Amino acid sequence: MEAILALEDGRVFRGRRLGSAGEVLGEVVFNTGMTGYQEILTDPSYRGQLVTLTVPHVGNTGINPVDIESERPQASGLIIRERARISSSWRAEADLHQYLKTHGVVGIDQIDTRALTRHLRSGGVLRGCLSTQGITAEEAVAKARKAPRLEEQDLVGQVTCREARAWDESLGPLQASAMVPRASAYHIVAMDFGIKHNILRCLRATGARLTLVPARTRAEEVLALDPDGVFLSNGPGDPAICDDIVAVVRELLGKVPIFGICLGHQLIARALGASTYKLKFGHRGTNHPVRDERSGRVWITSQNHGYAVDPEGLPAAVETSHVSLYDGTLEGLRHLEIPLFSVQFHPEAAPGPHDAWGLFEEFIQLIEERRSSAPTARRCG
C-alpha cells in the first residue's frame, strides 16, 4: 500500500506503508542513532512527533518486551528508509511491521530519509502529514499546515501516570549487567512528565525506594510523602506551557535535593528564572559530545530534545556543569547554595553510551550530604 509524507512547506515524499493504515499529523524530527529503534518508539518524549530514523535499515533485531521505555509506542508515526524482512535476534517476539500494526502506529518506508534529514537540517523541524488514505499531495500538504504545534498541546498531560504508585520492578538486563544494586533507606519521589523505564531502573539500582507521582502533583503533596530526594523526569513538548509545574518546582527548591533530566532540567531552569527556546532541529541521537566543566572530560551522550535553556537568565548561584560540543548549548547546571542539579541529556543510556551513569550515584551523594547536615530531628517521628 502506498503512503505519503507531506511537509507544511510543500515538500512531499512517497513510499510504502509500514505498520498500521491510517493518517497522522505531527512535528517531523530525525534521530541519528544507529540502534535503539524500539526505545525511541516507546519514549514518551516523542509524543506528538513523526520520527525519522537516519540509519537506513531498521527492524533487524525485531521487538522484545524488555527494550521498551513505556507501555506502548508513543511516537505519532515512524519514517524509515527500509524495514528488515527478517528479525534476527533470540529475544525477538515480533517484527517491527507487526508491532506498529498491533498498536495502530502509522509508518512509511522506501523513502529517501537522507534527503528528508538534510531538508530538516536546512529549514528546521516542520509539521507533517503521514497518510495511507490515498489523499493527493495537495490535500496532504494542506493537512500538514493545519497540524497543531507542540507549543499548543499539553503533551505532558497525555503521557503522565494517573495516580501515585510505588515503582518496585526489578532491574533490566542493561542495569543488572553493569550496575551493582546497593542497600539504601532513601525514598525518592519521581515526578512523571513522561518518564522512561530505564531512568526508573537506574534510580532503583541506587537502592532507593521509588514513588512515581503524576506531573501536576502539588508541592505539599510531594513533601507529604517525606522524600529524601525528588526527581524531575524527561517528557514531551514545550516547557513554556508548563508554568503550573514550574510553580511547583519553585516551591520545592531548597526543601529537598532535586535532580532533573531533559524536560525536568528545563523546568528547573525556568523555576530559577531562566527562559527556554526552540532549537532549529533539536538534538536527537546517541553520539552527542558534552564537556563536563568540572573535570574537562568529554562524555558521549544520548539526547532527545527540541528545546534548550538560555543560561543568561540563571542566577549567579547557578553554575554551568555541562556544555554541548556541537553547538555550545547548555547541557547541565548545578546550584551552589541548595541541593540541586540537572542535565539536558539522558544518562540512563537507553539507547546510548554509559558515560553519564554516575549521575544517579551523584544524586544519592547529594541526598547523603543533605541528610548528614540536617538536624537529627528531621528524621524523627
N, C-alpha and C positions, 0 to 999 in steps of 0.2 A: 504494500500500500504506500502510495506517495505521501510525503509530508512536506510542509513548507515552513520556513522560518523567515519572518519579515521583521525588519527593524524600523523604528519610528522615523529614521532619516531616509527611508525608501529602499535600503539595500535588502535584497531578497536572496535566500538560499533554498534550493530544492534538494530533497533527499528521500530517504526511505523511513517509514515508520519504525520506531523502536519502542517496545513496551505497549502501553495502552493506546487505543484510539481515543481521540478527543481533541480538545483545544484549550490552551492555557496562555495566560499573559504573565509577564514578569520582567524584571530587570535582567538583561543578558550580561553575564560575567564570565571570566575564564579562570581556571586553576591550572597551574603549570606542574603540579606533582606528577611523578612518573608512576606512582602506585596510590592505592587507597581510595578507589572509587566508591567502595561500599561505605567507608567512614564519611566521605564527602557527601554522598547522597542523604545520609541519615543525620547529618549535623544540623541542628535547628537554626544555626546562624545563616543557613542558606534559604530560609523561608522567604517566599516571595521572589525567588530568583531562578532564572533558567541558566543552568551551569554548563559551561563549555569545558571539556577536558582537552588539553592540548596534546597529551600523549595519543598517538594515532590508533592504537589497538587496545580496546577496553573490553573487559569481561573474561580475561584469560583464567582467572582463579575462581570464577563463579561467585556464589553468595553463600555465606555461612552465618549461623546465629550468634557468633562471638564478636565479629568485627563490625558491630553496629553502635552508633552513638545515641540513638533514641529508638523508640518502639517501632518506627516506620520511616520511610523516606520523607524528608522534609523539603527538599528542593522541588520547585514547581515543575521543572522539566529538565531533561538531560540532552546534551548536544555532543555528539562524538563523530569521529572520522569513520571508524569501522568497529563493529562489535565482533567479539570472538565467537566462532561457531561451536567451539569445544571448551568446556571448563575443566582445566587440568589441575586439580587440587584434591587431596584426600579429604579436606574439610568441606568441600562444596556440597550443598544440599539443593541448590537450584542454579539456573543460569541467569544472567543479568536481564535478558529479554523477558523471561517468565516472571522474575521478581518485580520488575516495573509493571508488567501487565496485571499481576495479582493485586498490587497496591494502587492501581489506577493512575500511574505516572506516565505522562506523555513524553516520548523522546524522539530523536531523529538521528540517523546516521547516514553515511555516504555523502557527507558534505565536506567542503574544504575548510576544516577548522583552523588551519594556519591563516588563511585569508580572513576568516572571521576575527581571529585574535588580533591580527595586525590592524584590522579596521577599528576594533575597540580600543586598541592602544593609541591609535591616532586621534580618534574622535571622542574617546571616553565611553563609559558604560551607557547603554541605550535600552529603552524599553522594547520589548519584542512580543510577537505573537507566534506561537508554535501550534500548528494545526494539521490534523489529518482528515479534515472535514470536506476537502475538495473545494475550498474557497479560492477565489482569484487572488493574485498578488496584490492588487489594489485594495481588496477587502481586508487582507491580512495587514497591510501597512496601516490602514485606517484604524483597525482594532489596536495595533501596537501603540498608536498615538493617543488612544483613549485609555490605555492601561494605567491603573493607579500608580503613583510614585511611592517609593519606600517611605518617604517622609510624610506621606498621607495615611499610613497604615499603622495600627497598633499590633505589630507582629509579635512583640514580646507577649502580649495578652493571648495570642494564639498558641504559643508553644510552652508556656509555663505550666507547672503542675497545678492542680485544682485545690489541693489541701496539703497541709503539713504531714510529713511522714518520715520515719527513720529509713536510712539507707544502710542496709547491712549485707548487701550482696558480696559474694566472695570476689577476690581479685581475679582479673582476667589473665590469660597467659602472658601478655605483654609485661604486666607488673610482676607477676609471680616469678618470671624468669630472671628479672633484673633488680627488683626491689625487695629488701628484706623487711617484712612487716615487723613493727615494733609494738611493745606494750605501752599504752598511754591511757590516762584517765581524762584526757581533754575532750571537750564537746565542741564541735564546730557546727554552726548553723550556716547552711549554704542557701543563698537566695537564688532561686531558679529563674533566670531570664531566658533559658533555652540551653540548660547545662548539658554537656556531653558526658556520657557514661564513663569515659576514661579519665575525666577530671575527678569524678567521684571515686573511682578506683584508686587513683593516685593519692587522694586525700585519705582514703581508708588504709592505704599502705603505711601511712604515718602512725597508725594505731588509734587514730581519733575516732570517737563516736560521731556519726553524722545525722543531722536532721535537715531535711530538704523542705523549704517553705516557698509558697507562691511569691511571684515577683512583687506584688503590691502588699505584702505583709507590712504592717505599721512598725515603726521603730520600737514602741513599747512592747509589742507582741514578740519581736525578736529578742529583746532584752529579758523578757519574762521567761524565756527558755533557758536562761542562765548560761549563755555560751562563753567559752574561753576564747573563741575567735569567730569572726564572721567572714564568710567567703562570698564574693560577688562574681557571678558567672558570666560566661560569654552569652551571646544572644543576637538576634537579627534586628535589622532596621536602623533608623536614625536615632542616636542618643538624644537629640534635641527635643524629641517628642515625649521623652520620659522624665519630664520635670517633676512629676509627682514622686517617682522613685528617687530622683536626685535629692529631693527634700528629706526622704527617709535616710539616705546615706549621710546627709549633712548632720542629722540628729545623732547618728551612730559614731561620728568622728570623735576620737579621743576616749570613748567609753569602753571600747573593746578593740583588740587587734583585728585589722582588716587586711585581706588580700583579695585583689581583683584581677581578672583575666579578660582581655578583649573588651566587650561591652562594659563589663564591670570596671575596667580601667578607665574607660571614657566617662562613665557615670561618676567615678571618684573625682576625676579631674574637673568635671562640671560642678560637683559639690564644693570643690576648693576654689571655685571662681573662674576657672578657665572655660574656653569655648571649644567646640569641635567643628570640623569642616569635612566636606566630602572630597575624597581623593578622585583623581581623574578616572582611574580604572582599578584602584584598590590593590591590596596585597593578598594574593591567594596562591599558595604553593607550599612546598616543603623544603625549600633551599634558600631561605632568606637570611642573609648575614646580618647579625646585630652585634654591636660592640657594647660590652659591659664596661661602663665608665669607671667603675671602681677598680677593676683589675687590668683593663685594656684588652682583655681576652675577647676574641670573636666567637660568637655562638652561631651555629647554623640552626635556624628555627622554622617551625611550621606556622603559617599565618593564614588568616581568613578575615579580612576586614575591609570595609569600603569607606570608613571614616577615620579621622585622626584627631589628636589633641593639639591645640595651639599652645605651646609652652609659655607664650608671652603672658598669659593670664594667670599663671600659677604664682602663689605667694612665695616670698623669699625663703620660707622654711621648708620648701619642697625642692629637692634636687632631681635632676635628670639622671636616671640609673642606666638606661639603655637607649641606644640610637640606631636607627636603620642605616646600614651602609649602602643601601640602594639609593635612597633619596633624602637622607638626613632627618626623617620624621621621628618624633618622639615615640620610643618603644617601651619606656618604663619610667616610673617615678617612685620616689621614696620620701616620706615625710621625716624631717629631722627632729621633731618635737613630740609627735604622737606615733603610736604603733600602727603604721600604715604603709603599704607598698602595693604596686600593681604593675602589670606588664601588658603590652598590646598583643604580643604573640602567644602561641599555645604550647606551654611546656609539657602538656600531657602526651604529646607526640603520637597522635592517632589521626591521620598518619604523620610520619615525620621523624626527625632525629631526636636523640635523647639528651642533647647538650644541656637543656634547662630543667631537667627533672629535679635538680637540687633545690629549686624554688619552693617546692612543697615542704621540704625539710626546713627551709628558712622561715616559713610560716610558723612551723612548730617552735622553732627557736625564738621567734618573736613572742609567741604565746608564753613560753617559759620565762623569758625576760620580764614580761609584764607580770606574771604570777609571782616571781621572786621579789619584785619591787613593790608589790601591792601589800597593804596591811593584812595581817593574818585574819582579821575579822571578815574580810571579803569572802572567804571560803567557808565561813561558819553558817550554821542554820540551814 
